[in-house]
Amino acid sequence: MTSPRILMVLTSHDQMGNTGEKTGFWLEEFASPYYVFVDAGAKITLASIRGGLPPVDPKSNLPEWETETTHRFKADMESNKKLQNTLAIAELNEENYDAIFLPGGHGPMWDFAQSRTLANLIKTFDEKKKVISAVCHAPAALVAVKTDNNVPLVKGRQLTSFTDSEERTMGLEQVVPFLLETRLRELGADFKKSEDFQSFIVRDSNLITGQNPASSIAAAEEVLNALN
């Protein structure tokens, strides 16, 4: 079997609404899937909405959120160099990849949700039945995706994301531009969830989603299962 070609797309948004605080992608949600893919021999391309170095949510760098994989990534100079030079999504061609994986963090609530380029890329992946996976807040990328018949891509699809109750626990329900669970339900998604902050993933054909940071490894492993 040839090595799977996996595209990982990160947020370029670094402002937490009007709070003056910084956000970005959640380091563990990137690093853990990244090494699941690396250790499986996958060929990984790193991209972001605008290209270059995507912003890391500073809170995900705090000691209480560090994991084996975040330590591994910080010590991995070659991978850090790749992260500093991500491709802009406008440069990407879906034909070069077998799967797309979207790590979360709060940044995606702004730019993933509004990017027509990303929406079109995901639409093309879906039309060709290629694997699409998103974790935590990254399913925000799905809200703008519509089929050729102008139907929301998520309508009738089983999926999950960071839940409204998890957002309220974080105290950010008034900061994010919308509540992701609520929006996905409004678009007709068959939304599934587990207990707050517990690992939980949903697979519906080629669509694999994870509820929260604890779900990132399971989602990545399911991507590999789907590709096999």
Secondary structure, 3 states (H helix, E strand, C coil): CCCCEEEEEECCCCECCCCCCECCECHHHHHHHHHHHHHCCCEEEEEECCCECCCECHHHHCHHHCCHHHHHHHCCHHHHHHHHCEEEHHHCCHHHCCEEEECCCCHHHCHHHHCHHHHHHHHHHHHCCCEEEEECCHHHHHCCCECCCCCECCCCCEECCCCHHHHHHHCCCCCCCCCHHHHHHHCCCEECCCCCCCCCEEEECCEEEECCHHHHHHHHHHHHHHHC
